[in-house]
Amino acid sequence: MTTMVDDELYFEQFISSQRNAIKYYVIFAAGICLLGIIIIILGLSLPEDTVAEGIKTVFLIGGGFVSSLCGFPLKEIIARKDKIGIFSIMKKQLEVKIKDKNKPNEDEVNRLREIMWKTIEKTALA
């Protein structure tokens, strides 16, 4: 059986992994968009005597990268931020239970542990 300190560490790990996932989503989206903008700028810097069809292709490719930002998984980021909020609340509840000079309510502690282990299962099987 885990201790409350271990449980706090699990929640901290959950929070950290959700923040990292959000960071990777944003970095990936920004990188793809930046790549598109760079391609468009390079297309604009080509000499005017360059074949017009080639410039059109460059703009289409650059525009495709920029427009891929529309596929940004905003719903996924919102869900992860919600999870961060929930995990933070649960972690704070555990901190209060640890600092409680009286014996902590075992039902509440067991319920928090049950939720934590369900989250671990879900994360491991995903």
N, C-alpha and C positions, 0 to 999 in steps of 0.2 A: 504494500500500500504506500502511496506517495504521501509526502508531508506537504503541509501548506506552502512551505518555501519552494518545494519542487513544483507545485501547482502554479505558483506565481511565475516561475521561470518558464513553464510551458506557455502561459498566456503571453509573456514577454516575447517568446519566440514566435507565436502566432502573429502578434502585432508587427513584429519586425518583418516577417515573411510577407505580410499584406502590404506593408509600406514599400518593400523591395519590388513587389510585383507592379505596384502603381508606378514606381520610378522607371522600371523597364518598359512599361507601356508608353510612357511619355517620351522617354529617350528614343525608342524605336520610331514613334510617330514623328517626332521632331527631326530625326535623322532622314527619314524618307522624304519629308517635306523639304528639308534643306537640300537634299540631293536634286529634287525637282527644280528648285529655284536656281541652283548652280547650273544645271543643264540649260535652263531658259536664258540665264545671263550669258553663258558661253555661246548660245545660239545668237544672241543679240550682238555679240562681239565679233561674229564672223564677218569677213569682208563682204561688201555689197555685191561683188561680182560672183559670189558663190551661188551655186544652183539653187533656185527658189524652192524646188521640191525638197532638197536636203534640209533647208531651214525649217520648212513646214514639218518635216518628220521630227526634227529636234524639238520643236515646240510641242508637238503631240506627245513625245516621250516625257519631256519635262512637265507638261500639264498633267499627264497621267500620274506622275509621282506626287505632284501637289494635290491633285484631287483625291488621291488615295487617303488623304487625311479625313475624308468624309466617312471612311470605314473605321475610324477611330472608335475603339470599344468603350464609349463613355459609360454605358450601362454597367460594364464590368468594373470600372473604376469606382462608380457610385456604390456598387455592392461591396467592394473591398473596403471603402471608407466606412460603410455601415458596420462591417465586421470589426474594423479597428475600434469603433466606438463601443460596440458590445464587449469585445475582449477587454478594453480598458476599464469599463465599468465592473466587469467580473473580477479583474485583477485588483481593483480598488476594494471591492468587497472582501476579497481574500486578505488584503493587507489589514483591513479593519478587524477581521476575525483573528488574525495573528496577534495584533496589538491588544485585543480585548483581554482584560485581566481576568474576567470570568471565563468559564468554560464556553467555547464557541458552540453555537447551535448546530448539532451534528446533522440535522436534516438539511439545513441550508448548505453546509459544507459538502455533504454527499450529493446534493443537487448540482452544485457548481462542478464537482468532480465528474458527475455523470455527463453534464453538458460538455465539459472539456474532453472527455474520452470519446464522446460521439463525434466531436470536431476532429480529433486525431484520426479516428476511423475514416471519416469522410475524406479528409485530406490525403490519407495514405491510399485510399482506393480510387481517388480521382485521377 
